[in-house]
Amino acid sequence: MKHMNSSGRLTALRLLSAAALALGCSAVLAQAVQTVTLPLETAKLKPSKLAGYQIAMQKCGICHSADYISQQPPAMTATQWTAEVRKMEHAYAAPLSDTDVAQIGEYLAVTYGGAKPTLGPVALAKPAAAASPGAPAAEVDVQAVLKANACLGCHAVAQKIVGPAYHDVAVKYKNDPQALARLEASIKAGGAGKWGPVVMPPFGNLSPQELKALAAFVLKQ
């Protein structure tokens, strides 16, 4: 730096200091990312016989913890809860139909706000009936099921997103003769711990045919 004036030397020193600081911060951040361990999810939605409970467990848990629900004002009405759920659909592209929005809004208002149910009988959504013996199995549109249940928001075929890549799941179960049944059960029940602390919501609303088709699709990747 012998040909630089004092101002030039000061600028160069500042640049070197900034670069060193940036490298140091990058190293610290990299180390932090490598050592962070998230705790297992423990918060759960309050059980209910309303159909919206099953839908909320399946679709709300895709994006946030059940803690988010309990943090909302306790005096929210069914109209306010429904508007909040609809915001998730329009602003955040949550995979919800108009019926889903109404049923989840009712469930939240009744369970967390003490409102009265207004959408008819209080009953669990009934799973699809099993096909009778000897009847041809209905063909399942796997891509439609994946889209309707936002599966590809958390999984991809070849790379990890939130959950494991389908290819990695297929490799893990490659030599397991019970792989198909295990994956069907895992998709239906959800859970955490097999691939890390992130919770996979249950998909108990899917028919046996849809569960089998999804499991078979994953194992082929």
N, CA, C and O of each residue as an XYZ file, in Angstrom:
884
protein
N       0.807     -1.200      0.000
C       0.000      0.000      0.000
C       0.854      1.269      0.000
O       0.330      2.338      0.311
N       2.180      1.196     -0.344
C       3.033      2.357     -0.157
C       2.693      3.494     -1.111
O       3.076      4.636     -0.857
N       1.975      3.211     -2.216
C       1.607      4.284     -3.150
C       0.239      4.860     -2.831
O      -0.197      5.799     -3.497
N      -0.458      4.320     -1.822
C      -1.772      4.830     -1.444
C      -1.621      5.995     -0.476
O      -0.688      6.031      0.326
N      -2.547      6.948     -0.556
C      -2.590      7.979      0.464
C      -3.319      7.443      1.680
O      -3.794      6.307      1.663
N      -3.415      8.233      2.732
C      -4.028      7.757      3.971
C      -5.488      7.393      3.771
O      -5.979      6.438      4.371
N      -6.188      8.152      2.925
C      -7.604      7.860      2.662
C      -7.747      6.518      1.954
O      -8.643      5.735      2.268
N      -6.854      6.258      0.991
C      -6.907      4.993      0.273
C      -6.613      3.819      1.165
O      -7.266      2.779      1.079
N      -5.606      3.988      2.043
C      -5.274      2.905      2.972
C      -6.429      2.621      3.922
O      -6.714      1.466      4.240
N      -7.099      3.699      4.378
C      -8.237      3.534      5.285
C      -9.369      2.781      4.597
O      -9.997      1.906      5.194
N      -9.627      3.131      3.327
C     -10.691      2.440      2.572
C     -10.355      0.967      2.395
O     -11.220      0.104      2.549
N      -9.092      0.681      2.071
C      -8.675     -0.710      1.887
C      -8.810     -1.493      3.179
O      -9.257     -2.639      3.172
N      -8.419     -0.870      4.301
C      -8.533     -1.545      5.584
C      -9.992     -1.823      5.932
O     -10.320     -2.879      6.475
N     -10.857     -0.875      5.618
C     -12.280     -1.081      5.878
C     -12.835     -2.243      5.054
O     -13.622     -3.054      5.542
N     -12.408     -2.301      3.797
C     -12.868     -3.389      2.938
C     -12.383     -4.732      3.462
O     -13.144     -5.699      3.491
N     -11.128     -4.797      3.874
C     -10.594     -6.041      4.419
C     -11.314     -6.425      5.703
O     -11.607     -7.600      5.927
N     -11.598     -5.442      6.543
C     -12.307     -5.716      7.804
C     -13.708     -6.232      7.528
O     -14.174     -7.173      8.170
N     -14.390     -5.591      6.545
C     -15.748     -6.028      6.204
C     -15.747     -7.447      5.667
O     -16.626     -8.246      5.992
N     -14.737     -7.760      4.828
C     -14.648     -9.112      4.265
C     -14.403    -10.134      5.363
O     -15.012    -11.204      5.378
N     -13.495     -9.790      6.295
C     -13.199    -10.714      7.391
C     -14.423    -10.925      8.265
O     -14.704    -12.041      8.701
N     -15.162     -9.824      8.521
C     -16.374     -9.927      9.333
C     -17.406    -10.801      8.643
O     -18.053    -11.635      9.277
N     -17.555    -10.604      7.332
C     -18.527    -11.403      6.576
C     -18.167    -12.878      6.622
O     -19.029    -13.735      6.816
N     -16.869    -13.167      6.439
C     -16.436    -14.566      6.490
C     -16.649    -15.152      7.870
O     -17.051    -16.307      8.006
N     -16.381    -14.357      8.894
C     -16.578    -14.831     10.258
C     -18.034    -15.116     10.549
O     -18.364    -16.132     11.161
N     -18.924    -14.205     10.103
C     -20.361    -14.400     10.299
C     -20.844    -15.632      9.551
O     -21.656    -16.405     10.059
N     -20.330    -15.807      8.328
C     -20.730    -16.979      7.542
C     -20.334    -18.265      8.255
O     -21.096    -19.232      8.286
N     -19.133    -18.265      8.829
C     -18.662    -19.464      9.532
C     -19.531    -19.740     10.757
O     -19.889    -20.884     11.036
N     -19.866    -18.663     11.488
C     -20.709    -18.827     12.681
C     -22.080    -19.331     12.297
O     -22.614    -20.238     12.936
N     -22.662    -18.745     11.243
C     -23.991    -19.168     10.792
C     -23.971    -20.616     10.328
O     -24.882    -21.382     10.644
N     -22.941    -20.998      9.583
C     -22.843    -22.373      9.106
C     -22.775    -23.345     10.272
O     -23.411    -24.399     10.264
N     -21.976    -22.962     11.290
C     -21.853    -23.834     12.457
C     -23.180    -23.935     13.191
O     -23.558    -25.007     13.663
N     -23.901    -22.786     13.285
C     -25.188    -22.787     13.984
C     -26.192    -23.663     13.268
O     -26.940    -24.404     13.906
N     -26.215    -23.584     11.933
C     -27.152    -24.394     11.157
C     -26.872    -25.878     11.351
O     -27.801    -26.684     11.402
N     -25.622    -26.236     11.458
C     -25.252    -27.632     11.586
C     -25.573    -28.203     12.969
O     -25.735    -29.414     13.122
N     -25.664    -27.323     13.981
C     -25.813    -27.831     15.337
C     -27.217    -27.650     15.913
O     -27.500    -28.140     17.006
N     -28.106    -26.949     15.189
C     -29.464    -26.735     15.702
C     -30.257    -28.031     15.636
O     -30.282    -28.696     14.601
N     -30.906    -28.390     16.741
C     -31.771    -29.556     16.789
C     -33.158    -29.120     17.255
O     -33.318    -28.658     18.385
N     -34.141    -29.263     16.404
C     -35.491    -28.847     16.760
C     -36.146    -29.868     17.681
O     -35.964    -31.071     17.492
N     -36.913    -29.406     18.682
C     -37.611    -30.351     19.564
C     -38.779    -30.996     18.844
O     -39.297    -30.445     17.873
N     -39.191    -32.149     19.312
C     -40.357    -32.811     18.748
C     -41.606    -31.981     19.002
O     -41.737    -31.351     20.051
N     -42.514    -31.981     18.048
C     -43.775    -31.263     18.188
C     -44.632    -31.939     19.255
O     -44.858    -33.148     19.203
N     -45.106    -31.155     20.222
C     -45.943    -31.715     21.288
C     -47.350    -31.134     21.305
O     -48.271    -31.759     21.831
N     -47.527    -29.940     20.734
C     -48.846    -29.313     20.734
C     -49.796    -30.082     19.820
O     -49.406    -30.539     18.746
N     -51.030    -30.217     20.253
C     -52.032    -30.933     19.463
C     -53.344    -30.159     19.456
O     -53.667    -29.447     20.407
N     -54.081    -30.307     18.387
C     -55.408    -29.711     18.321
C     -56.336    -30.420     19.301
O     -56.185    -31.615     19.558
N     -57.287    -29.682     19.840
C     -58.252    -30.281     20.760
C     -59.159    -31.234     19.978
O     -59.707    -30.855     18.943
N     -59.320    -32.465     20.464
C     -60.165    -33.446     19.757
C     -61.613    -32.984     19.668
O     -62.096    -32.245     20.525
N     -62.285    -33.421     18.638
C     -63.692    -33.084     18.427
C     -64.309    -34.106     17.493
O     -63.607    -34.730     16.698
N     -65.627    -34.280     17.584
C     -66.339    -35.143     16.651
C     -66.764    -34.395     15.389
O     -67.325    -34.991     14.469
N     -66.501    -33.110     15.348
C     -66.810    -32.342     14.149
C     -65.880    -32.738     13.002
O     -64.697    -33.006     13.207
N     -66.435    -32.769     11.800
C     -65.634    -33.146     10.631
C     -64.452    -32.212     10.432
O     -63.416    -32.630      9.916
N     -64.592    -30.946     10.836
C     -63.507    -29.974     10.667
C     -62.259    -30.318     11.444
O     -61.166    -29.871     11.096
N     -62.408    -31.113     12.499
C     -61.248    -31.522     13.296
C     -60.303    -32.379     12.459
O     -59.093    -32.154     12.463
N     -60.846    -33.354     11.745
C     -60.021    -34.220     10.908
C     -59.342    -33.427      9.793
O     -58.174    -33.659      9.481
N     -60.073    -32.496      9.202
C     -59.505    -31.692      8.118
C     -58.406    -30.786      8.654
O     -57.362    -30.624      8.022
N     -58.646    -30.189      9.833
C     -57.639    -29.306     10.437
C     -56.367    -30.064     10.777
O     -55.266    -29.558     10.557
N     -56.506    -31.285     11.316
C     -55.322    -32.080     11.639
C     -54.507    -32.375     10.390
O     -53.276    -32.372     10.420
N     -55.199    -32.628      9.310
C     -54.527    -33.010      8.077
C     -53.891    -31.818      7.378
O     -52.739    -31.894      6.949
N     -54.636    -30.708      7.257
C     -54.201    -29.623      6.379
C     -53.614    -28.419      7.105
O     -52.743    -27.749      6.550
N     -54.055    -28.119      8.316
C     -53.493    -26.970      9.030
C     -52.081    -27.267      9.515
O     -51.217    -26.391      9.541
N     -51.861    -28.545      9.907
C     -50.551    -28.929     10.415
C     -49.460    -28.938      9.363
O     -48.285    -29.092      9.693
N     -49.829    -28.777      8.102
C     -48.832    -28.721      7.038
C     -47.932    -27.506      7.216
O     -46.730    -27.569      6.955
N     -48.524    -26.391      7.666
C     -47.787    -25.124      7.702
C     -47.438    -24.624      9.097
O     -46.441    -23.920      9.252
N     -48.211    -24.957     10.101
C     -47.908    -24.403     11.418
C     -48.331    -25.334     12.544
O     -49.101    -26.275     12.352
N     -47.803    -25.039     13.720
C     -48.094    -25.839     14.897
C     -49.491    -25.550     15.423
O     -50.076    -24.508     15.127
N     -50.018    -26.482     16.205
C     -51.313    -26.267     16.848
C     -51.241    -25.124     17.858
O     -52.272    -24.569     18.237
N     -50.027    -24.767     18.297
C     -49.875    -23.631     19.215
C     -50.438    -22.354     18.611
O     -50.931    -21.487     19.332
N     -50.365    -22.238     17.300
C     -50.859    -21.036     16.628
C     -52.340    -20.824     16.917
O     -52.788    -19.687     17.060
N     -53.100    -21.913     17.003
C     -54.542    -21.811     17.254
C     -54.801    -21.287     18.660
O     -55.621    -20.388     18.849
N     -54.109    -21.843     19.640
C     -54.353    -21.459     21.031
C     -53.908    -20.041     21.332
O     -54.295    -19.483     22.359
N     -53.102    -19.444     20.462
C     -52.633    -18.073     20.672
C     -53.615    -17.027     20.161
O     -53.402    -15.831     20.365
N     -54.689    -17.459     19.498
C     -55.669    -16.518     18.969
C     -56.636    -16.080     20.079
O     -56.797    -16.789     21.072
N     -57.281    -14.910     19.914
C     -58.230    -14.426     20.936
C     -59.339    -15.450     21.192
O     -59.907    -15.979     20.236
N     -59.661    -15.743     22.454
C     -60.652    -16.778     22.764
C     -62.082    -16.409     22.395
O     -62.951    -17.279     22.339
N     -62.334    -15.130     22.145
C     -63.711    -14.709     21.857
C     -64.014    -14.640     20.363
O     -65.037    -14.080     19.970
N     -63.156    -15.192     19.537
C     -63.388    -15.139     18.095
C     -64.648    -15.913     17.726
O     -64.884    -17.012     18.228
N     -65.448    -15.331     16.849
C     -66.701    -15.961     16.414
C     -66.439    -16.910     15.251
O     -65.335    -16.962     14.710
N     -67.479    -17.663     14.874
C     -67.354    -18.567     13.728
C     -67.035    -17.785     12.461
O     -66.262    -18.250     11.624
N     -67.621    -16.607     12.315
C     -67.355    -15.776     11.137
C     -65.888    -15.353     11.096
O     -65.261    -15.364     10.037
N     -65.346    -14.981     12.259
C     -63.949    -14.555     12.319
C     -62.994    -15.720     12.072
O     -62.003    -15.576     11.354
N     -63.293    -16.873     12.667
C     -62.440    -18.045     12.447
C     -62.472    -18.459     10.984
O     -61.440    -18.792     10.401
N     -63.665    -18.436     10.394
C     -63.791    -18.840      8.990
C     -63.017    -17.883      8.094
O     -62.381    -18.307      7.128
N     -63.071    -16.590      8.414
C     -62.311    -15.604      7.633
C     -60.814    -15.849      7.770
O     -60.066    -15.691      6.805
N     -60.376    -16.235      8.964
C     -58.961    -16.524      9.186
C     -58.520    -17.735      8.364
O     -57.442    -17.733      7.771
N     -59.357    -18.761      8.335
C     -59.035    -19.958      7.550
C     -59.037    -19.626      6.064
O     -58.181    -20.099      5.317
N     -59.996    -18.815      5.636
C     -60.059    -18.437      4.212
C     -58.821    -17.640      3.816
O     -58.359    -17.738      2.679
N     -58.283    -16.855      4.737
C     -57.047    -16.116      4.453
C     -55.910    -17.082      4.164
O     -55.078    -16.828      3.293
N     -55.873    -18.197      4.899
C     -54.838    -19.198      4.651
C     -54.959    -19.768      3.236
O     -53.960    -20.076      2.587
N     -56.196    -19.899      2.778
C     -56.428    -20.433      1.430
C     -55.981    -19.436      0.370
O     -55.270    -19.801     -0.567
N     -56.396    -18.170      0.514
C     -56.142    -17.191     -0.541
C     -54.740    -16.588     -0.472
O     -54.092    -16.402     -1.502
N     -54.271    -16.282      0.738
C     -52.968    -15.619      0.866
C     -51.797    -16.587      0.843
O     -50.709    -16.243      0.380
N     -52.021    -17.808      1.345
C     -50.908    -18.753      1.477
C     -51.116    -20.033      0.682
O     -50.358    -20.991      0.834
N     -52.138    -20.053     -0.162
C     -52.389    -21.190     -1.060
C     -52.568    -22.503     -0.319
O     -52.155    -23.554     -0.809
N     -53.181    -22.454      0.859
C     -53.482    -23.693      1.573
C     -54.460    -24.519      0.737
O     -55.390    -23.957      0.157
N     -54.272    -25.836      0.661
C     -55.116    -26.680     -0.205
C     -56.484    -26.936      0.419
O     -56.770    -28.047      0.866
N     -57.325    -25.905      0.447
C     -58.625    -25.994      1.101
C     -59.752    -25.704      0.112
O     -59.676    -24.763     -0.677
N     -60.788    -26.520      0.170
C     -61.992    -26.241     -0.605
C     -62.902    -25.331      0.223
O     -62.633    -25.095      1.401
N     -63.968    -24.823     -0.381
C     -64.921    -23.985      0.356
C     -65.530    -24.759      1.518
O     -65.760    -24.205      2.593
N     -65.791    -26.049      1.291
C     -66.333    -26.887      2.360
C     -65.335    -27.051      3.485
O     -65.702    -26.991      4.659
N     -64.070    -27.258      3.135
C     -63.011    -27.369      4.148
C     -62.967    -26.108      5.010
O     -62.905    -26.183      6.237
N     -63.001    -24.950      4.352
C     -62.915    -23.674      5.066
C     -64.053    -23.548      6.067
O     -63.837    -23.181      7.222
N     -65.274    -23.856      5.618
C     -66.435    -23.736      6.496
C     -66.356    -24.710      7.672
O     -66.668    -24.348      8.806
N     -65.939    -25.944      7.396
C     -65.902    -26.952      8.455
C     -64.779    -26.686      9.464
O     -64.963    -26.881     10.666
N     -63.624    -26.241      8.976
C     -62.535    -25.906      9.901
C     -62.924    -24.695     10.741
O     -62.680    -24.664     11.947
N     -63.539    -23.684     10.090
C     -63.975    -22.503     10.828
C     -64.953    -22.857     11.930
O     -64.866    -22.329     13.039
N     -65.895    -23.760     11.625
C     -66.851    -24.193     12.636
C     -66.149    -24.937     13.771
O     -66.405    -24.670     14.945
N     -65.275    -25.860     13.424
C     -64.551    -26.629     14.446
C     -63.796    -25.704     15.393
O     -63.856    -25.875     16.611
N     -63.081    -24.719     14.836
C     -62.289    -23.813     15.668
C     -63.176    -22.953     16.558
O     -62.859    -22.733     17.727
N     -64.282    -22.467     16.012
C     -65.178    -21.613     16.789
C     -65.851    -22.393     17.915
O     -66.007    -21.881     19.024
N     -66.247    -23.627     17.629
C     -66.919    -24.451     18.634
C     -65.932    -24.910     19.698
O     -66.222    -24.832     20.892
N     -64.774    -25.385     19.273
C     -63.816    -26.008     20.190
C     -63.008    -24.997     20.988
O     -62.689    -25.233     22.153
N     -62.675    -23.868     20.363
C     -61.827    -22.887     21.033
C     -62.584    -21.635     21.473
O     -62.052    -20.821     22.227
N     -63.823    -21.480     21.005
C     -64.563    -20.274     21.361
C     -65.927    -20.508     21.969
O     -66.605    -19.554     22.350
N     -66.347    -21.775     22.069
C     -67.625    -22.074     22.709
C     -68.847    -21.814     21.855
O     -69.957    -21.748     22.384
N     -68.678    -21.661     20.527
C     -69.824    -21.440     19.650
C     -70.625    -22.733     19.491
O     -70.166    -23.813     19.865
N     -71.818    -22.605     18.934
C     -72.662    -23.768     18.672
C     -72.451    -24.248     17.241
O     -72.332    -23.427     16.332
N     -72.402    -25.576     17.019
C     -72.240    -26.088     15.643
C     -73.468    -25.755     14.801
O     -74.598    -25.812     15.287
N     -73.241    -25.411     13.548
C     -74.339    -25.009     12.659
C     -74.349    -25.750     11.331
O     -75.233    -25.514     10.507
N     -73.386    -26.642     11.100
C     -73.281    -27.282      9.786
C     -73.881    -28.681      9.751
O     -73.415    -29.534      8.996
N     -74.895    -28.925     10.547
C     -75.545    -30.231     10.495
C     -75.045    -31.153     11.582
O     -74.485    -30.697     12.578
N     -75.245    -32.471     11.397
C     -74.889    -33.450     12.440
C     -73.423    -33.373     12.823
O     -72.555    -33.161     11.976
N     -73.161    -33.546     14.095
C     -71.789    -33.597     14.583
C     -71.294    -35.013     14.402
O     -71.656    -35.905     15.170
N     -70.466    -35.227     13.389
C     -70.011    -36.590     13.082
C     -68.677    -36.544     12.383
O     -68.363    -35.587     11.675
N     -67.903    -37.570     12.581
C     -66.638    -37.694     11.868
C     -66.885    -37.958     10.390
O     -67.854    -38.619     10.014
N     -66.005    -37.438      9.573
C     -66.102    -37.744      8.155
C     -65.915    -39.242      7.958
O     -64.966    -39.823      8.485
N     -66.793    -39.859      7.218
C     -66.723    -41.305      7.033
C     -65.708    -41.671      5.952
O     -65.713    -41.075      4.875
N     -64.847    -42.634      6.222
C     -63.906    -43.057      5.188
C     -64.637    -43.771      4.063
O     -65.740    -44.285      4.249
N     -64.016    -43.796      2.906
C     -64.634    -44.466      1.772
C     -64.786    -45.955      2.055
O     -63.922    -46.578      2.672
N     -65.890    -46.506      1.596
C     -66.151    -47.926      1.830
C     -65.191    -48.777      1.009
O     -64.835    -48.423     -0.115
N     -64.784    -49.885      1.575
C     -63.880    -50.799      0.876
C     -64.627    -51.494     -0.259
O     -65.822    -51.770     -0.153
N     -63.923    -51.767     -1.322
C     -64.544    -52.436     -2.461
C     -64.927    -53.859     -2.085
O     -64.231    -54.506     -1.302
N     -66.018    -54.342     -2.633
C     -66.455    -55.700     -2.342
C     -65.512    -56.704     -2.993
O     -64.912    -56.401     -4.025
N     -65.368    -57.905     -2.405
C     -64.461    -58.919     -2.960
C     -64.801    -59.242     -4.416
O     -65.964    -59.450     -4.762
N     -63.785    -59.279     -5.249
C     -63.985    -59.612     -6.651
C     -64.276    -58.421     -7.530
O     -64.222    -58.531     -8.755
N     -64.589    -57.263     -6.924
C     -64.888    -56.076     -7.720
C     -63.585    -55.457     -8.222
O     -62.587    -55.467     -7.502
N     -63.577    -54.915     -9.448
C     -62.354    -54.295     -9.956
C     -61.996    -53.060     -9.139
O     -62.871    -52.267     -8.793
N     -60.715    -52.896     -8.831
C     -60.276    -51.753     -8.036
C     -60.355    -50.477     -8.867
O     -59.930    -50.444    -10.021
N     -60.904    -49.431     -8.262
C     -60.995    -48.154     -8.957
C     -59.596    -47.561     -9.116
O     -58.786    -47.595     -8.190
N     -59.329    -47.023    -10.288
C     -58.013    -46.445    -10.535
C     -57.894    -45.117     -9.804
O     -58.793    -44.278     -9.876
N     -56.782    -44.927     -9.100
C     -56.563    -43.723     -8.319
C     -55.657    -42.770     -9.094
O     -54.606    -43.176     -9.590
N     -56.059    -41.514     -9.199
C     -55.237    -40.489     -9.823
C     -54.269    -39.974     -8.756
O     -54.607    -39.083     -7.977
N     -53.074    -40.540     -8.730
C     -52.113    -40.219     -7.672
C     -51.755    -38.737     -7.681
O     -51.660    -38.119     -6.621
N     -51.557    -38.166     -8.858
C     -51.182    -36.755     -8.924
C     -52.281    -35.864     -8.356
O     -51.995    -34.854     -7.712
N     -53.527    -36.233     -8.591
C     -54.641    -35.459     -8.046
C     -54.684    -35.563     -6.526
O     -54.963    -34.581     -5.839
N     -54.407    -36.757     -6.005
C     -54.389    -36.945     -4.547
C     -53.235    -36.157     -3.932
O     -53.407    -35.522     -2.892
N     -52.068    -36.192     -4.562
C     -50.926    -35.425     -4.065
C     -51.242    -33.932     -4.022
O     -50.903    -33.245     -3.058
N     -51.888    -33.442     -5.064
C     -52.217    -32.012     -5.137
C     -53.283    -31.642     -4.118
O     -53.157    -30.626     -3.435
N     -54.320    -32.441     -4.008
C     -55.431    -32.134     -3.109
C     -55.004    -32.115     -1.651
O     -55.605    -31.422     -0.831
N     -53.965    -32.878     -1.328
C     -53.528    -32.978      0.061
C     -52.194    -32.272      0.329
O     -51.572    -32.467      1.373
N     -51.771    -31.450     -0.635
C     -50.558    -30.631     -0.484
C     -49.321    -31.450     -0.148
O     -48.426    -30.962      0.541
N     -49.261    -32.686     -0.625
C     -48.111    -33.543     -0.323
C     -46.810    -32.951     -0.868
O     -45.759    -33.055     -0.236
N     -46.893    -32.328     -2.048
C     -45.685    -31.813     -2.686
C     -45.235    -30.492     -2.099
O     -44.227    -29.936     -2.536
N     -45.968    -29.974     -1.108
C     -45.495    -28.808     -0.381
C     -44.416    -29.180      0.615
O     -43.606    -28.337      1.001
N     -44.400    -30.443      1.035
C     -43.419    -30.909      2.023
C     -42.446    -31.941      1.458
O     -41.383    -32.169      2.035
N     -42.799    -32.565      0.338
C     -41.962    -33.619     -0.245
C     -41.709    -33.334     -1.722
O     -42.529    -32.719     -2.403
N     -40.574    -33.786     -2.192
C     -40.270    -33.797     -3.625
C     -39.774    -35.192     -3.961
O     -39.472    -35.982     -3.066
N     -39.690    -35.491     -5.232
C     -39.253    -36.828     -5.637
C     -37.782    -37.044     -5.318
O     -37.410    -38.089     -4.785
N     -36.938    -36.059     -5.641
C     -35.487    -36.294     -5.572
C     -34.753    -35.507     -4.509
O     -33.561    -35.740     -4.306
N     -35.410    -34.580     -3.815
C     -34.692    -33.790     -2.812
C     -35.568    -33.528     -1.597
O     -36.794    -33.477     -1.703
N     -34.936    -33.362     -0.451
C     -35.653    -33.074      0.783
C     -36.169    -31.642      0.766
O     -35.458    -30.722      0.362
N     -37.403    -31.461      1.203
C     -37.935    -30.108      1.399
C     -38.152    -29.944      2.903
O     -37.240    -29.549      3.630
N     -39.360    -30.250      3.359
C     -39.619    -30.316      4.805
C     -39.464    -31.761      5.262
O     -38.788    -32.058      6.246
N     -40.109    -32.641      4.519
C     -39.975    -34.069      4.766
C     -38.992    -34.683      3.797
O     -38.461    -33.981      2.937
N     -38.733    -35.978      3.911
C     -37.736    -36.635      3.058
C     -38.174    -36.712      1.605
O     -39.367    -36.679      1.304
N     -37.207    -36.815      0.710
C     -37.504    -37.041     -0.705
C     -38.117    -38.429     -0.861
O     -37.739    -39.358     -0.147
N     -39.052    -38.572     -1.784
C     -39.670    -39.875     -2.009
C     -38.632    -40.916     -2.416
O     -38.757    -42.092     -2.073
N     -37.614    -40.482     -3.143
C     -36.551    -41.417     -3.541
C     -35.841    -41.977     -2.313
O     -35.531    -43.167     -2.261
N     -35.582    -41.113     -1.318
C     -34.909    -41.564     -0.099
C     -35.777    -42.556      0.678
O     -35.267    -43.513      1.262
N     -37.070    -42.322      0.679
C     -37.986    -43.250      1.351
C     -37.953    -44.600      0.640
O     -37.903    -45.652      1.278
N     -37.983    -44.554     -0.699
C     -37.957    -45.797     -1.471
C     -36.673    -46.582     -1.206
O     -36.705    -47.808     -1.099
N     -35.540    -45.876     -1.099
C     -34.260    -46.546     -0.828
C     -34.285    -47.193      0.555
O     -33.820    -48.319      0.729
N     -34.830    -46.476      1.532
C     -34.866    -47.002      2.899
C     -35.653    -48.306      2.992
O     -35.276    -49.218      3.727
N     -36.739    -48.384      2.247
C     -37.625    -49.551      2.339
C     -37.405    -50.554      1.211
O     -38.210    -51.468      1.029
N     -36.327    -50.392      0.455
C     -36.104    -51.202     -0.740
C     -36.154    -52.692     -0.467
O     -36.730    -53.441     -1.257
N     -35.570    -53.138      0.623
C     -35.483    -54.575      0.909
C     -36.446    -55.025      1.999
O     -36.286    -56.103      2.572
N     -37.433    -54.205      2.278
C     -38.415    -54.526      3.319
C     -39.653    -55.158      2.670
O     -40.350    -54.476      1.918
N     -39.943    -56.412      2.930
C     -41.115    -57.056      2.313
C     -42.443    -56.463      2.781
O     -43.476    -56.653      2.139
N     -42.407    -55.740      3.909
C     -43.613    -55.104      4.440
C     -43.671    -53.612      4.113
O     -44.433    -52.865      4.726
N     -42.870    -53.191      3.153
C     -42.744    -51.760      2.862
C     -44.083    -51.109      2.509
O     -44.401    -50.032      3.014
N     -44.858    -51.752      1.654
C     -46.115    -51.156      1.210
C     -47.056    -50.935      2.393
O     -47.627    -49.855      2.547
N     -47.212    -51.953      3.218
C     -48.105    -51.846      4.376
C     -47.596    -50.808      5.372
O     -48.383    -50.063      5.955
N     -46.278    -50.763      5.565
C     -45.708    -49.805      6.515
C     -45.950    -48.366      6.048
O     -46.299    -47.494      6.844
N     -45.760    -48.133      4.759
C     -45.965    -46.779      4.249
C     -47.440    -46.388      4.284
O     -47.768    -45.243      4.595
N     -48.324    -47.317      3.970
C     -49.756    -47.022      4.070
C     -50.107    -46.585      5.484
O     -50.804    -45.589      5.679
N     -49.619    -47.336      6.473
C     -49.902    -47.019      7.872
C     -49.298    -45.675      8.262
O     -49.911    -44.904      9.000
N     -48.095    -45.397      7.765
C     -47.415    -44.148      8.098
C     -48.151    -42.950      7.519
O     -48.295    -41.925      8.185
N     -48.618    -43.074      6.282
C     -49.362    -41.977      5.656
C     -50.680    -41.747      6.397
O     -51.071    -40.605      6.638
N     -51.345    -42.809      6.747
C     -52.644    -42.690      7.412
C     -52.522    -42.081      8.804
O     -53.325    -41.224      9.171
N     -51.528    -42.511      9.585
C     -51.413    -42.093     10.982
C     -50.568    -40.837     11.178
O     -50.718    -40.154     12.191
N     -49.674    -40.515     10.220
C     -48.773    -39.393     10.419
C     -47.771    -39.694     11.512
O     -47.541    -40.857     11.845
N     -47.171    -38.651     12.074
C     -46.235    -38.844     13.177
C     -44.922    -38.104     12.961
O     -44.781    -37.326     12.017
N     -43.959    -38.358     13.849
C     -42.646    -37.706     13.775
C     -41.598    -38.640     14.350
O     -41.915    -39.593     15.063
N     -40.352    -38.354     14.030
C     -39.249    -39.125     14.594
C     -38.551    -40.039     13.612
O     -37.374    -40.348     13.797
N     -39.250    -40.487     12.558
C     -38.622    -41.391     11.593
C     -37.620    -40.669     10.701
O     -36.595    -41.230     10.315
N     -37.936    -39.404     10.376
C     -37.087    -38.635      9.480
C     -36.712    -37.290     10.115
O     -36.396    -36.341      9.398
N     -36.743    -37.201     11.416
C     -36.453    -35.953     12.097
C     -37.641    -35.500     12.931
O     -38.640    -36.213     13.032
N     -37.539    -34.316     13.529
C     -38.563    -33.870     14.468
C     -39.812    -33.281     13.832
O     -40.822    -33.111     14.516
N     -39.772    -32.963     12.538
C     -40.929    -32.333     11.905
C     -42.096    -33.317     11.843
O     -41.932    -34.471     11.448
N     -43.267    -32.843     12.237
C     -44.447    -33.705     12.302
C     -45.120    -33.805     10.938
O     -45.334    -32.796     10.266
N     -45.450    -35.019     10.539
C     -46.283    -35.240      9.351
C     -47.714    -35.418      9.833
O     -47.973    -36.286     10.667
N     -48.657    -34.611      9.325
C     -50.036    -34.749      9.779
C     -50.654    -36.054      9.314
O     -50.211    -36.615      8.312
N     -51.664    -36.552     10.014
C     -52.318    -37.796      9.591
C     -53.238    -37.556      8.394
O     -53.787    -36.467      8.228
N     -53.394    -38.575      7.576
C     -54.279    -38.501      6.415
C     -55.310    -39.630      6.495
O     -55.461    -40.438      5.579
N     -56.010    -39.646      7.632
C     -56.991    -40.697      7.863
C     -58.225    -40.604      6.997
O     -59.034    -41.531      6.962
N     -58.381    -39.483      6.291
C     -59.542    -39.331      5.411
C     -59.364    -40.049      4.075
O     -60.330    -40.217      3.332
N     -58.140    -40.472      3.764
C     -57.900    -41.132      2.479
C     -58.468    -42.541      2.497
O     -58.453    -43.220      3.524
N     -58.961    -42.965      1.361
C     -59.514    -44.311      1.243
C     -58.383    -45.330      1.228
O     -57.240    -44.966      0.950
N     -58.671    -46.599      1.520
C     -57.638    -47.641      1.439
C     -56.979    -47.688      0.060
O     -55.776    -47.923     -0.051
N     -57.775    -47.465     -0.990
C     -57.216    -47.477     -2.341
C     -56.238    -46.325     -2.559
O     -55.197    -46.498     -3.192
N     -56.581    -45.140     -2.029
C     -55.694    -43.981     -2.172
C     -54.403    -44.177     -1.373
O     -53.320    -43.839     -1.848
N     -54.518    -44.718     -0.172
C     -53.331    -44.984      0.640
C     -52.392    -45.956     -0.062
O     -51.180    -45.745     -0.105
N     -52.960    -47.015     -0.607
C     -52.143    -48.020     -1.301
C     -51.480    -47.422     -2.540
O     -50.310    -47.689     -2.815
N     -52.235    -46.610     -3.288
C     -51.687    -46.001     -4.501
C     -50.557    -45.027     -4.169
O     -49.545    -44.990     -4.869
N     -50.726    -44.242     -3.108
C     -49.680    -43.297     -2.726
C     -48.421    -44.042     -2.276
O     -47.310    -43.694     -2.676
N     -48.606    -45.077     -1.435
C     -47.458    -45.847     -0.964
C     -46.721    -46.501     -2.116
O     -45.491    -46.509     -2.138
N     -47.457    -47.050     -3.074
C     -46.835    -47.692     -4.233
C     -46.093    -46.663     -5.084
O     -45.020    -46.949     -5.615
N     -46.662    -45.477     -5.209
C     -46.005    -44.402     -5.984
C     -44.663    -44.041     -5.348
O     -43.660    -43.917     -6.051
N     -44.636    -43.870     -4.030
C     -43.407    -43.504     -3.333
C     -42.340    -44.579     -3.518
O     -41.176    -44.267     -3.768
N     -42.735    -45.829     -3.398
C     -41.767    -46.924     -3.481
C     -41.185    -47.097     -4.872
O     -40.158    -47.758     -5.030
N     -41.817    -46.519     -5.883
C     -41.310    -46.630     -7.248
C     -40.278    -45.545     -7.577
O     -39.645    -45.590     -8.632
N     -40.111    -44.579     -6.682
C     -39.241    -43.436     -6.996
C     -37.765    -43.781     -6.802
O     -36.899    -42.934     -7.022
